[in-house]
Amino acid sequence: MTIKIRDLEGPLGCEVLGLDPTRLLTQDELSAVNEAFLRRLVIRFRGAPMTPQQLCNISRQFGELQPHIAKKYRLPDTPEVVLMINQDEQGNFDKVGAERGVGWHSDLAYDWCPAKATLLHAVAIPDRGGNTSFLNAYLAWETMPEDLKRRVDGKLAAFRNGGRLGLNQGITPDAKDRLPDVVHPVIRTHPESGKKAVYANPYHAIAILGMTRADSDALLDELFAWCIQKQFQWDQVWQVGDTIMWENRCAWHSGNLDYPLDQLRKFYRTTIRGTTTVDRAVAEKQLAEAVY
Ligand SMILES: [Fe+2]
């Protein structure tokens, strides 16, 4: 095995050195990385610049790739790879592009089959700021006061891209223009580890089913305030050539806009397909009966 794996300091995170993007991981290396990923939720491959095709090849070792819904950001030669960039084709700052991924969330939680993992590879970064923050949602659950645990466990929630934040900012499109809402558990059991983690997140959760909107808002506010504590967080300070692979089933992440906005920030991204969290037919019925 030519790669080296070490835990990073903090509530999550692991670093892999010595990755060679021109070849695939060996079976031993893949097992070691998978073990580290399940245990530490975020893997950082450092010092390994790669092409979109190489990112695709390595990503595929962790599961089936899920193309992004926004076709305009897909790379033409490797459509499984999407460009995350803060400038338009003329090199001007692109607010919409820059704001993608800012706000605590996990990827594709607005889909019935949300993502298992996401890989993000740094091609160009600003000279300061623009870290990506991560949060251990197992830890948020495990350390939660019993009273709050009791009120959120076993509950289902409606999810939508933009969530309540989108509603508040008026950016959620009319019902006819957006994807139908989906349902996930507020507290999700991880399909591989069997452990519980907080799954409802501030950017996607709309309302807890079976509660009035006011009660649901109050409970979600309380839950999210608990989760976003610094003690559950770790920040990735990017270097060009870093690739981060993160958990979407038991970790949250958020981009930060605290960097000089006239500087280019460019990443390649792939998404690994996950599994469904509920019986869709049953959940659709509950969703249809819910008022929120
Ligand atoms: Fe994201």
Residues whose N, C-alpha, C, O or C-beta is under 5 A from the ligand:
A	BS01	LIG	G101 D107
